[in-house]
Amino acid sequence: MPSGTSETRDEHRDAAERGRPRYAYLGPAGTFTEAALRQIASPDGAVFLPQVDVVSAIEAVRTGAADHAVVAIESSVEGSVTAVLDTLATGDPLVLQGEMIVPVSFVLAARPGTGLSAVRRVAAHPHAWAQCRRWLLQNLPDGVHVPATSNTAPAAAMATGERELGFDAALVPPPAVEAYGLVPLADDVADNHHAVTRFVLVGRPGPVPPRTGADKTTLVVHLPSNQAGALLEMLEQFAARGVNLSRIESRPLGDSLGRYSFSIDVEGHVDDERVAEALMGLHRVCPHVRFLGSYPRVDTPHGDVRPGTYDADFLAARAWVQALRDGRAH
Ligand SMILES: O=C(O)C(=O)C[C@]1(C(=O)O)C=C[C@@H](O)C=C1
């Protein structure tokens, strides 16, 4: 086959990509998600696969179209990305393999020739809009939100020659202004200037990476229905073993009112005895526990390990019970 045909180019591309990890993420190029991805991979050594939404990014790992996904899971202003929590909680099992934090502030940008006074319709990802609500009220009181699928989708649309976009300006990540040939109308747009978004690296289940000493474990837990004290009993599994929770939130199960799934981050690794013991407790008292992985955390742990809950304490206690069983201790 003559070189230069699209089929040959595809073969070359496949060959070049073979062996390089493939990452699905929310695109197009220049999103905060891509900034998170660039903390762990570079386009020189990996294949970046931009997706239209976070669910498609996660599903690409399930179908095998990607090896990993990077998705936003939690904003310091807007809270959790519920589509991500729900997609991870059900369907074929996946695990979290890492986390990244990205500072988030926006530029209000438009096509060259647009002035701030001409702006009424502002395209923005719903999380971006929520993160800039006060700024918009003060600076564009008549502004109307045009929802966007990501923070760079409107920038990419403005970069095309399309005449009628359906919006006048967009909230975009700072690097997207130049990358998409836009002009800034207002810089550093944010209600909270310390806002950050936390992203997670998602992959298919495999051996859990060794503990680093500063790890996090993510779980999905269901409670027995209509049982007084079920929530307390679930929480006691952690408290009794000195396991600190860094996040807990409930998500409706969807099939009827009053049924919830709990999404939980705990400090520690499944190789830590106290975390393993808490997991065993959950397995005994909860009808459903999904392990979403143990992985290095990016911030420092909040809680100190409580005396009596170190690995050595659990191992000594277990050895003592064994000795009782063997008749070697009383
Ligand atoms: O559109 C992007 O740039 C994203 O990475 C998505 C996302 C999110 O889903 O929360 C990430 C960071 C900001 O908080 C706003 C939007």
Ligand as a Chemical Component Dictionary entry (heavy atoms), coordinates in Angstrom:
data_LIG
# 
_chem_comp.id                   LIG 
_chem_comp.type                 NON-POLYMER 
_chem_comp.pdbx_formal_charge   0 
_chem_comp.three_letter_code    LIG 
# 
loop_
_chem_comp_atom.comp_id 
_chem_comp_atom.atom_id 
_chem_comp_atom.alt_atom_id 
_chem_comp_atom.type_symbol 
_chem_comp_atom.charge 
_chem_comp_atom.model_Cartn_x 
_chem_comp_atom.model_Cartn_y 
_chem_comp_atom.model_Cartn_z 
_chem_comp_atom.pdbx_ordinal 
LIG O1  O1  O 0 -14.057 21.923 32.006 1  
LIG C1  C1  C 0 -13.019 21.800 32.640 2  
LIG O2  O2  O 0 -12.031 22.514 32.453 3  
LIG C2  C2  C 0 -12.945 20.808 33.694 4  
LIG O3  O3  O 0 -11.885 20.323 33.919 5  
LIG C3  C3  C 0 -14.189 20.439 34.466 6  
LIG C4  C4  C 0 -14.377 21.095 35.799 7  
LIG C5  C5  C 0 -15.333 20.223 36.687 8  
LIG O4  O4  O 0 -15.897 19.241 36.237 9  
LIG O5  O5  O 0 -15.498 20.592 37.866 10 
LIG C6  C6  C 0 -13.080 21.199 36.469 11 
LIG C7  C7  C 0 -12.682 22.285 37.177 12 
LIG C8  C8  C 0 -13.583 23.407 37.435 13 
LIG O6  O6  O 0 -14.008 23.214 38.756 14 
LIG C9  C9  C 0 -14.734 23.424 36.532 15 
LIG C10 C10 C 0 -15.015 22.380 35.714 16 
# 
loop_
_chem_comp_bond.comp_id 
_chem_comp_bond.atom_id_1 
_chem_comp_bond.atom_id_2 
_chem_comp_bond.value_order 
_chem_comp_bond.pdbx_ordinal 
LIG O1 C1  DOUB 1  
LIG C1 O2  SING 2  
LIG C1 C2  SING 3  
LIG C2 O3  DOUB 4  
LIG C2 C3  SING 5  
LIG C3 C4  SING 6  
LIG C4 C5  SING 7  
LIG C4 C6  SING 8  
LIG C4 C10 SING 9  
LIG C5 O4  DOUB 10 
LIG C5 O5  SING 11 
LIG C6 C7  DOUB 12 
LIG C7 C8  SING 13 
LIG C8 O6  SING 14 
LIG C8 C9  SING 15 
LIG C9 C10 DOUB 16 
# 
